[in-house]
């Protein structure tokens, strides 16, 4: 083994694998170069990514632009197509509008002539000049006895009924200004009736001391038709007095002992008109309104040296409304549970249908604008005599109340032609089935038959608005009504599952109204899908377990166009030549019942 060779300075010695060893500086330089290389790789990768993102964004914007252009072109094409369809329908719509105007003019002329022959002393609400004169003249005087007062109130509410009918008609025609005008008239008429009642009340209370001194009379009653009015003025102050029996008006009131010695008067009225028509809850009054008012008695006149001194007042401040429970100076208002009830017995009019064994009874909450039942107990109803007894802690407007929702939602409905100018609507509700005949401008209830309604159920009357999107429902009712001369029109069970922007209508051709096909067995029922654009024929099964719809056509401006090529030409001609007043009546009835809002 020879001597080791010394490595020369500055030279690298090879490692065991024969590679030259790197110095520290060389290693640092190599690492730096490697870092720089990876930085460059990262930079280029990021640059490529950014370029790809930029290209994708540019492409996406271009795709969106092209898609928007395509969509805008489609929308414009659709608008142009629907506009062309509506233009093609203009002659039909103009003819129909002219026919309706002509028929309405004929009806108005006949109605005006009938009123002329009847020579009514009351103004018709359609004559605004006469209506304003009536409102002004009725404010210039007041009745001094109950008999003329109750007749005056009946007159006022008779005029109000005419104004309400016009208001509903304007609502049907979407005449907002007309609706506002006649709602204002209605409010003025209701206020006039209350004003006349309060004026006479104040007058009688002021004269009550005189009647008591001269005739020992402290009870006044009047009755006209089904309207009843009574006053009891407590001049007697009998501590044992409890029962106020008024056979003249068939009313009995059991008063708590607080009334016996109180300086109060009780005014009772049972009026058949109900001005409280817009309750914010589901209840409505039927059978008129029974009102209890507890009033203060003005001080008696004084006789001083052959002079009679009366306290007079020219305004309604002389009418003191005390309410119940009667407030007592120095005592706190009792808790509701401590208030003794007032017992009332009266008779319901014979034209009111009571479906429940015992009707609900309630009082009007003026602040909440709702009918309430709290404080009402011991309601007893005798169906044979129609006598109703009830206990109430509320001396307010009272009434038999009916839940408006018990017949909703509708189960199903259909409108089947019986001729080219007549149809029958069948409306299935949760409680019963209604059948309504539809004619040229009139409707008539066929069934169910209620003895209480026998006097007017067979009358032919125009439909009125009673209550999905309102505009869509109006459009749907208008368009589907065109089909009434030749098609059965029916509901679809899927309506309740759709949003407010769609309505479904089923149509079935009826070639012979005497022997019409049935919806259940027919395989040629057409389903129309309505949107605000128009109607399209859809393939849809009523028996399917889930909603699956396939549109077979585009949406068209009217079913008259949508049905072309889908039904017989004879049926389309019947639709195009259908009586305008008849189809308008179908539309009005369908919209009045809000078939799509309250049913399938």
C-alpha positions in Angstrom: 0.0 0.0 0.0 1.6 3.2 -1.2 1.4 6.6 0.2 -1.9 8.7 -0.1 -2.0 11.3 -2.7 -2.9 14.7 -1.5 -5.7 16.4 -3.3 -4.7 19.5 -5.1 -6.3 22.7 -3.9 -9.1 24.0 -6.1 -9.7 20.6 -7.7 -12.8 18.3 -6.9 -12.2 14.9 -5.8 -14.6 12.2 -7.1 -17.0 10.4 -4.7 -17.3 6.6 -4.4 -19.5 6.5 -7.4 -16.9 8.3 -9.4 -18.8 11.6 -9.4 -17.0 14.8 -8.6 -17.9 16.3 -5.3 -19.5 19.8 -5.4 -18.2 22.6 -3.3 -20.5 24.5 -0.9 -20.7 27.4 -3.3 -21.5 25.2 -6.2 -24.2 23.5 -4.3 -25.7 26.9 -3.4 -25.5 27.9 -7.0 -27.2 24.7 -8.2 -30.0 25.1 -5.7 -30.5 28.7 -6.8 -30.6 27.6 -10.5 -33.2 24.9 -9.6 -35.4 27.4 -7.7 -35.3 29.7 -10.6 -36.2 26.9 -13.0 -39.2 25.9 -10.9 -40.3 29.6 -10.6 -40.2 29.8 -14.3 -42.3 26.6 -14.6 -44.8 28.0 -12.0 -44.9 31.3 -13.9 -45.6 29.7 -17.2 -48.2 27.4 -15.6 -50.0 30.3 -14.0 -49.8 32.2 -17.3 -51.3 29.3 -19.1 -54.1 29.0 -16.5 -54.8 32.7 -16.7 -54.9 32.5 -20.4 -57.3 29.6 -20.2 -59.5 31.4 -17.7 -59.5 34.5 -19.9 -60.3 32.4 -23.0 -63.1 30.6 -21.1 -64.6 34.0 -19.9 -64.4 35.4 -23.4 -66.1 32.2 -24.7 -68.7 32.3 -22.0 -69.5 35.9 -22.7 -69.7 35.1 -26.4 -72.0 32.1 -25.7 -74.1 34.3 -23.4 -74.3 37.0 -26.1 -75.3 34.5 -28.7 -77.8 32.8 -26.4 -79.3 36.2 -25.5 -79.5 37.1 -29.2 -81.2 33.8 -29.9 -83.5 34.3 -26.9 -84.3 37.9 -27.9 -85.0 36.7 -31.4 -87.3 34.0 -30.1 -89.1 36.4 -27.8 -89.5 38.9 -30.6 -90.7 36.1 -32.9 -93.2 35.0 -30.2 -94.3 38.5 -29.7 -94.8 39.0 -33.4 -96.6 35.7 -33.7 -98.9 36.5 -30.7 -99.5 40.0 -32.0 -100.4 38.7 -35.4 -102.8 36.2 -33.7 -104.4 39.0 -31.6 -104.7 41.1 -34.7 -106.4 38.3 -36.5 -108.8 38.1 -33.5 -109.6 41.8 -33.5 -112.6 41.5 -35.7 -114.0 38.8 -33.4 -113.4 40.8 -30.3 -114.8 44.0 -31.8 -117.9 42.1 -32.9 -118.3 40.6 -29.5 -117.8 44.0 -27.7 -120.4 45.6 -30.0 -122.8 42.8 -29.3 -122.4 43.2 -25.5 -122.8 47.0 -25.7 -126.0 46.5 -27.8 -127.4 43.9 -25.4 -126.5 45.9 -22.3 -128.2 49.0 -23.9 -131.4 46.9 -24.6 -131.4 45.6 -21.0 -130.8 49.2 -19.6 -133.6 50.6 -21.8 -136.0 47.9 -20.6 -135.0 48.4 -17.0 -135.4 52.2 -17.3 -138.8 51.7 -18.8 -139.8 49.3 -16.1 -138.7 51.8 -13.4 -140.6 54.6 -15.2 -143.8 52.5 -15.1 -143.3 51.7 -11.5 -142.8 55.4 -10.7 -140.7 54.7 -7.7 -140.2 57.7 -5.4 -136.6 56.5 -4.7 -133.7 57.3 -7.0 -132.0 54.6 -8.9 -128.3 54.4 -8.0 -127.3 54.7 -11.7 -128.6 58.3 -11.7 -125.9 60.0 -9.8 -127.6 63.4 -9.9 -130.8 62.0 -8.4 -128.6 60.0 -5.9 -126.8 63.1 -4.7 -130.1 65.0 -4.4 -131.4 62.1 -2.3 -128.4 62.2 0.0 -128.7 66.0 0.4 -132.4 66.0 1.0 -132.3 63.3 3.6 -129.9 65.4 5.7 -132.3 68.3 5.9 -134.9 66.7 8.1 -135.4 63.9 10.6 -138.2 61.6 11.7 -140.0 62.2 15.0 -141.5 58.8 15.4 -140.2 55.2 15.0 -142.7 54.2 12.2 -141.5 56.7 9.7 -137.9 56.2 10.8 -137.8 52.5 10.1 -139.4 53.1 6.7 -136.8 55.8 6.0 -134.0 53.4 6.9 -135.5 50.7 4.6 -135.5 53.3 1.8 -131.9 54.2 2.4 -130.7 50.6 2.3 -132.9 49.9 -0.7 -131.0 52.6 -2.6 -127.7 51.3 -1.1 -128.6 47.8 -2.6 -128.8 49.4 -6.0 -125.5 51.1 -5.5 -123.8 47.9 -4.3 -125.0 46.1 -7.5 -123.5 48.8 -9.7 -120.3 48.7 -7.6 -120.0 44.9 -8.2 -120.8 45.3 -11.9 -118.0 47.9 -12.2 -115.7 45.6 -10.3 -116.5 42.9 -12.9 -115.6 45.3 -15.7 -112.3 46.2 -13.9 -113.5 49.9 -13.8 -111.5 51.1 -10.9 -112.9 54.6 -10.9 -116.4 53.3 -11.0 -115.7 51.0 -8.0 -114.3 53.9 -6.0 -117.2 56.2 -6.9 -119.9 53.7 -5.8 -118.0 52.5 -2.7 -118.0 56.2 -1.7 -121.8 56.4 -2.3 -122.3 53.2 -0.2 -120.3 54.7 2.7 -122.3 57.9 2.5 -125.6 56.0 2.5 -124.6 53.9 5.5 -123.6 57.0 7.4 -126.9 58.7 6.4 -128.8 55.7 7.8 -126.9 55.9 11.1 -127.3 59.7 11.2 -131.1 59.5 10.7 -131.4 56.9 13.4 -129.3 58.9 15.9 -131.3 62.1 15.1 -134.6 60.4 15.9 -133.1 58.7 18.9 -131.9 62.0 20.3 -135.3 63.6 19.7 -137.2 60.7 21.4 -134.9 60.7 24.4 -135.4 64.4 24.9 -139.2 64.0 24.7 -139.1 60.8 26.8 -139.7 62.6 30.1 -142.8 64.2 28.6 -144.1 60.9 27.4 -143.5 59.3 30.8 -145.3 62.1 32.7 -148.3 62.2 30.4 -148.7 58.6 29.2 -146.5 56.5 31.5 -144.9 55.3 28.3 -141.2 54.4 28.3 -141.2 51.7 25.5 -141.4 52.5 21.8 -141.5 49.8 19.1 -141.9 49.7 15.3 -141.8 47.0 12.7 -141.8 47.0 8.9 -141.2 43.9 6.8 -138.4 42.1 8.6 -136.9 45.2 10.1 -137.5 45.9 13.9 -136.7 48.8 16.1 -137.4 49.3 19.8 -136.5 51.7 22.7 -136.7 51.1 26.4 -136.1 54.3 28.5 -135.6 53.6 32.2 -137.8 56.2 33.9 -139.4 53.8 36.2 -136.3 52.8 38.2 -137.8 49.5 39.4 -135.2 47.5 41.3 -137.0 44.2 40.5 -137.1 44.9 36.7 -135.2 42.2 34.7 -137.1 41.2 31.6 -137.9 43.5 28.7 -140.7 41.8 26.7 -141.5 43.4 23.4 -144.2 41.3 21.6 -144.8 44.0 19.0 -141.4 43.2 17.5 -141.0 39.6 18.8 -137.9 40.4 20.9 -137.3 39.6 24.6 -134.3 40.9 26.5 -133.2 39.8 30.0 -131.2 42.7 31.5 -128.7 42.3 34.4 -129.7 44.1 37.7 -127.3 46.9 36.9 -129.8 48.3 34.4 -132.7 48.4 36.9 -131.7 51.7 38.7 -129.4 53.1 36.0 -130.3 56.3 34.2 -130.0 54.7 30.8 -132.0 53.8 27.7 -131.6 50.7 25.6 -132.0 50.9 21.8 -132.6 47.6 19.9 -132.6 47.2 16.2 -132.8 44.2 13.9 -132.1 45.3 10.4 -131.9 43.1 7.4 -129.1 45.0 5.7 -125.5 44.4 6.6 -123.2 47.3 5.9 -120.3 45.4 7.6 -119.4 43.3 4.5 -115.6 43.3 4.6 -114.7 41.3 7.7 -111.0 40.6 7.9 -111.6 37.1 9.2 -113.5 34.2 7.6 -116.9 35.0 9.2 -119.8 36.9 7.6 -123.1 37.9 9.0 -126.4 36.2 7.8 -129.9 37.1 8.8 -129.3 40.8 9.3 -127.6 42.6 12.2 -129.0 42.8 15.8 -127.7 46.0 17.5 -127.8 46.8 21.2 -127.0 50.4 22.2 -126.9 51.5 25.8 -127.5 55.3 25.9 -127.7 58.0 28.4 -131.0 59.8 29.2 -130.8 63.6 28.9 -131.9 65.6 32.0 -135.6 66.3 32.3 -137.2 69.7 31.7 -137.7 72.0 34.6 -140.9 74.0 35.4 -140.0 77.4 37.0 -142.8 79.9 37.5 -145.0 78.6 34.8 -142.0 78.4 32.4 -140.8 75.0 31.1 -137.0 75.0 30.7 -135.5 72.4 28.4 -131.9 71.6 27.6 -131.6 71.7 23.8 -128.8 70.6 21.5 -128.6 71.0 17.8 -126.0 68.3 17.2 -125.5 64.7 18.1 -123.6 65.5 21.2 -126.9 65.1 23.0 -126.7 61.4 22.3 -124.6 59.9 25.0 -123.2 56.4 24.3 -122.7 54.7 27.6 -122.0 51.1 26.5 -121.9 48.0 28.6 -120.9 47.3 31.3 -122.4 50.5 32.5 -119.5 52.6 34.1 -119.9 53.6 37.7 -118.1 56.6 39.1 -115.4 55.6 41.6 -115.4 51.9 40.5 -113.0 50.2 38.2 -114.1 48.6 35.0 -114.9 44.9 35.9 -113.0 42.1 34.3 -114.6 40.4 31.3 -115.3 37.3 33.4 -117.2 39.4 36.0 -119.6 41.0 33.5 -123.1 39.6 33.7 -124.5 38.7 30.3 -127.5 40.2 28.6 -130.1 37.6 27.4 -131.6 38.1 23.9 -134.4 36.1 22.2 -135.5 37.0 18.7 -136.6 35.3 15.4 -134.5 34.8 12.3 -136.0 35.7 9.0 -137.5 32.8 7.0 -135.1 33.2 4.0 -131.9 32.3 5.9 -130.5 28.8 5.5 -129.1 27.4 8.7 -127.0 24.3 8.0 -125.8 23.6 11.5 -128.1 22.4 14.3 -127.0 25.4 16.4 -125.7 28.5 14.4 -122.7 30.4 15.5 -123.3 33.9 17.0 -120.8 36.7 17.2 -120.3 40.4 17.8 -118.6 43.0 15.5 -115.1 44.2 16.7 -114.9 47.7 15.2 -111.2 48.0 15.9 -110.1 44.7 14.4 -112.9 44.8 11.8 -113.7 41.1 12.5 -116.5 39.0 13.9 -115.7 37.6 17.3 -117.4 35.0 19.5 -115.7 35.7 22.9 -118.4 36.6 25.4 -121.2 34.8 23.6 -122.7 31.8 25.4 -125.8 29.6 25.7 -126.8 29.8 22.1 -130.1 27.9 21.6 -131.9 27.6 18.3 -135.4 26.2 17.6 -135.4 25.3 14.0 -139.2 24.9 13.7 -140.0 28.4 15.0 -136.6 29.9 14.0 -136.4 31.3 17.5 -132.8 32.1 18.6 -131.8 32.8 22.2 -128.3 33.8 23.3 -126.4 35.3 26.2 -123.9 38.1 25.5 -121.6 40.4 27.5 -121.3 42.6 24.4 -123.8 45.4 23.8 -122.7 45.9 20.2 -123.6 44.8 16.7 -124.5 41.1 16.9 -125.4 38.5 14.3 -125.6 34.9 13.3 -122.3 34.4 11.6 -121.2 31.9 9.0 -117.7 30.7 8.2 -117.2 31.5 4.5 -114.5 28.9 4.1 -116.6 25.8 4.9 -117.5 25.4 1.2 -113.8 25.8 0.1 -111.8 24.7 -1.6 -114.0 23.5 -4.4 -113.7 19.8 -5.2 -114.4 20.1 -8.9 -116.5 22.0 -11.4 -117.6 21.8 -15.0 -119.7 23.9 -17.4 -121.7 21.8 -19.9 -123.7 23.2 -22.8 -127.4 22.5 -23.1 -127.7 24.5 -26.3 -125.6 27.0 -28.2 -127.0 29.8 -25.9 -127.3 28.0 -22.6 -125.2 25.8 -20.2 -125.3 24.3 -16.8 -122.5 24.7 -14.2 -122.0 21.9 -11.7 -119.9 23.0 -8.7 -118.8 20.3 -6.2 -117.9 21.7 -2.7 -116.9 19.9 0.5 -120.5 20.1 1.7 -122.8 19.9 -1.3 -123.2 20.1 -5.1 -124.5 23.2 -6.7 -126.1 23.3 -10.1 -126.5 26.7 -11.8 -128.2 27.3 -15.1 -126.6 30.0 -17.3 -128.5 31.9 -20.0 -128.1 35.1 -22.0 -127.0 37.5 -19.3 -128.5 35.6 -16.4 -127.9 32.7 -14.0 -130.3 30.6 -11.9 -129.8 28.3 -9.0 -131.2 24.8 -9.9 -130.0 22.8 -6.9 -129.7 22.2 -4.0 -133.3 23.3 -3.2 -133.8 25.1 0.1 -137.3 25.9 1.3 -136.0 29.1 2.7 -134.9 30.2 -0.8 -138.0 29.2 -2.7 -139.2 32.8 -3.2 -136.1 33.9 -5.1 -134.0 30.9 -6.0 -135.7 30.5 -9.4 -135.0 34.2 -10.3 -132.8 34.9 -13.3 -130.1 37.2 -12.0 -126.8 38.5 -13.4 -123.7 37.1 -11.7 -121.7 39.5 -9.5 -118.1 39.5 -8.4 -117.9 38.1 -4.8 -114.3 37.8 -4.2 -103.9 32.4 -8.6 -103.2 35.8 -9.9 -106.3 37.9 -10.4 -105.4 39.1 -13.9 -104.5 35.5 -15.1 -107.8 34.2 -13.7 -109.8 37.0 -15.4 -108.0 36.2 -18.8 -108.6 32.5 -18.3 -112.3 32.9 -17.5 -112.8 35.2 -20.5 -111.1 33.0 -23.0 -112.5 29.6 -21.8 -116.0 31.1 -21.8 -115.8 31.3 -25.6 -116.0 27.5 -25.7 -119.3 27.2 -23.9 -121.5 26.9 -26.9 -119.8 23.7 -28.1 -117.7 22.3 -25.3 -118.0 21.0 -21.8 -115.5 23.1 -19.7 -114.1 21.5 -16.6 -111.5 21.8 -13.9 -108.3 19.9 -13.6 -107.2 18.2 -10.4 -103.6 19.5 -11.1 -104.6 23.2 -10.7 -104.0 23.1 -7.0 -100.4 21.9 -7.5 -99.4 24.7 -9.9 -98.1 28.1 -9.1 -100.1 31.3 -9.5 -98.8 31.8 -13.1 -100.6 28.8 -14.6 -104.3 27.7 -14.9 -105.4 24.4 -16.4 -108.8 23.9 -18.2 -110.2 20.8 -19.7 -112.4 20.8 -22.8 -114.6 18.1 -24.3 -116.5 18.6 -27.6 -120.3 18.3 -27.4 -121.8 17.7 -30.8 -125.2 16.9 -29.3 -126.2 18.7 -26.1 -129.1 16.3 -25.6 -126.7 13.3 -25.2 -123.4 14.8 -24.2 -120.3 12.7 -23.7 -118.9 12.3 -20.2 -115.5 13.6 -19.1 -114.7 10.5 -17.2 -115.2 8.1 -20.1 -114.0 10.2 -23.0 -110.5 9.8 -24.5 -110.5 13.0 -26.5 -110.5 15.6 -23.6 -108.3 18.6 -24.4 -106.3 20.2 -21.6 -105.4 23.9 -22.0 -102.5 25.4 -20.1 -103.1 29.1 -19.6 -100.4 31.7 -18.8 -100.6 35.5 -19.3 -99.2 34.8 -22.8 -102.3 32.7 -23.8 -103.2 29.1 -24.0 -101.4 25.9 -25.2 -102.8 22.4 -25.6 -101.0 20.0 -23.2 -100.9 16.3 -22.8 -101.8 15.6 -19.2 -103.5 12.7 -17.4 -106.0 13.3 -14.6 -105.4 9.7 -13.4 -101.6 9.9 -13.2 -99.9 9.6 -9.8 -97.8 12.6 -10.4 -97.9 15.8 -12.5 -96.4 15.2 -15.9 -97.2 17.7 -18.6 -96.0 17.9 -22.2 -97.0 20.9 -24.3 -98.3 19.8 -27.7 -98.6 23.3 -29.2 -97.2 26.8 -28.7 -99.1 29.3 -26.5 -101.7 31.1 -28.6 -103.5 34.4 -28.1 -106.9 32.5 -27.8 -108.3 29.0 -27.6 -109.9 29.8 -31.0 -106.5 29.6 -32.5 -105.1 26.9 -30.2 -107.9 24.6 -31.1 -107.5 24.9 -34.9 -106.8 21.6 -36.4 -107.4 19.9 -33.0 -111.2 19.8 -33.0 -114.0 19.7 -35.6 -114.5 22.7 -37.7 -118.2 22.6 -36.8 -117.4 23.1 -33.2 -115.1 26.1 -33.9 -117.8 27.7 -35.9 -120.2 27.4 -33.0 -117.6 29.0 -30.8 -116.9 31.9 -33.2 -120.7 32.6 -33.6 -121.6 32.0 -30.0 -124.0 34.5 -28.4 -121.9 37.2 -26.8 -124.2 37.8 -23.9 -124.3 34.1 -23.0 -120.5 33.6 -23.1 -120.0 36.9 -21.2 -122.4 35.5 -18.5 -120.3 32.3 -18.3 -117.2 34.4 -17.9 -118.8 36.6 -15.2 -120.1 33.6 -13.2 -116.7 31.7 -13.4 -114.9 34.8 -12.3 -117.4 35.6 -9.6 -116.9 32.2 -8.1 -113.1 32.5 -8.5 -113.1 28.9 -9.7 -109.3 28.8 -10.0 -108.6 30.5 -6.7 -110.9 28.4 -4.6 -110.9 25.1 -6.5 -108.9 22.7 -8.6 
